[in-house]
Amino acid sequence: MQFSAVVIKFISVVFQYGLLFLLLLFIYRTLKYMRQDSRPILDDIYAKTEIVNEQARLTVLESADEELTGRQFVFSHELSIGRGAGNDVVVNDAFASHQHARIVMLNNLYVIEDLGSANHTFVNDKMIEGRQYLQSGDIISIGTAAMEFVR
Amino acid sequence: MNSRMQSAALLLIDIGIMFIGLGILALKTYPEVLLEPFAWAAGASAMAILVHSYILKKGLAADKWIFPIVMFFSSLGIIMLARLKPVLCVPQLRWLMIGMAVMLVTIHLARKFSDIFQYQYILGLVTIAVLCLSLVFGTEIGGSKNWLVLGPFQVQPSEFGKILLVLFLSAYLADHKDMMMSATKKIGILEVPPLRFIAPLLCIWGIAILMFVVQRDLGSALLFFCMAVSMTYMATGNKSYVLIAVGFFSIGALISYALFSHVQVRFNIWLDPWVDPSGQAYQLVQSLFALGSGGVWGAGFGNGHPGLIPEVHTDFIFSAIGEELGLLGCFAVMLAYVLFFYRGMKIAFSCQRDLDILTAAGLSLAFLLQAFIIIAGVTRFLPLTGITLPFVSYGGSSMVSGFIMLGMLLAISAKEKYNGKGKY
């Protein structure tokens, strides 16, 4: 009898903390899921962009590095940009990070993703947060370099 | 995990809250355990899961998060009632199930009856008629004369008047907003449109003050007034309306303070409840004690003494949450209302017609305002005005009208997905 009373007491204390935990868990989860949900919506960009081909071109319009200026990069699936030598586009610029950003194809659209660079990535002079869809004609700025994205 | 599974996970947390709460109470009375609430709770949970997956699968609602948030309030309400008034737990579960059924009906009907917005003046008249019903035929229950007795049922018309008010205001404002914005005259710092455009609004404000005075239903009056003002502001973006309304409100408040003793009592106990802590301010003082003794972590569910507060199962349920689940529980509830409002506004912003924007924004604002008014009342932030905490407090009228409003909000979200930008 004594033992079962202790067990019941124990379970009910666990439940009481569990209840409080569940209340807070619900709020935490809701916040987390809703945040994912409020990312850019796919259908808007589909309405605006005509999908022409599965190839894109990045043209360097200006850069402190004269060798880079004017070069064109044609790619279809992925393009990495940064100061590191392993990147597809090597930006020799003190303001660029080693692995600065990358452009990947997602659902037949190109997405630019900042890889946590120190000086950020700008699309049409707006700083991007995380990932963003690219449209033909967008100007990407990394450090002193400005590049035009065309597809 | 896709977002549909995520919202199902949230729904499971709600159900977990309900069963853990009932479990704690069952352990308290062990070995005699009432199985009836468990059976009803299982039924309600199953129904919630079915309803949720049905509306998402059929595309009847595009918003996945609002329903789990509402179930969060309902689960919390049910376990608080099982704790405070065990007799009312099963009726509340029954009301919850009726509410979900009514929500489904509303979602279906909302598509067919979108024409009612064209009959805005009829809507306005019906709103006034419903509000006046209780002025004329009202019965006094628990201090305010806002109940209607229909055979075995007691209905609170003001709960349903709230819905009609949102519909009327959004129909009227969507239609007249251009005129109200352009044809204005400058009087001092105020920009005022011709009287005939704002006459319906003045009428609603007048009715609110009448309710305040005759029915002693201070909570609903404040809610109606605030909704009329904020929806007008949302539609026109003209701050003059807010200023005029604040002026009106102050004059009305001063006059009723001078003339009516019940208004004086409410105000005085708010200003200083310690003058008469065991008399007129008893309820408020007990509520403050409850919140204070709860502290940050609460006394633990089932371990407090919320029974000392009169009417704890309706208006004062938030104090009971504060005592037993502490500041953390209160924080969770308040944040959940804000999240609900956020989702509602997100639906509103995704709409393309002014009418839908105003309806969605008005509906979500109604919930937030109602929660704010009563939470502010029981915590002595504002003078106490009795009103239910949406989806949490006990009450059939409040539950059913809440689910009707939820159904309308979900129907608007679905309509946007199909008629609007949605192509996927």
Interface residues (C-beta under 8 A of the other chain):
Chain A: I8 I11 S12 V13 F15 Q16 G18 L19 L20 L22 L23 L24 L25 F26 I27 R29 T30 L31 Y33 M34 Q36 D37 S38 I41 L42 D43 D44 Y46 A47
Chain B: S3 Q6 S7 A9 L10 I13 D14 G16 I17 I20 G21 G23 I24 L27 K28 Y30 K64 W65 P68 I69 F72 L76 I79 W297 G298 G300 F301 G302 N303 L325 G326 L328 G329 A332 L335 A336 L339 Y342 R343 K346 K421 G422 K423 Y424
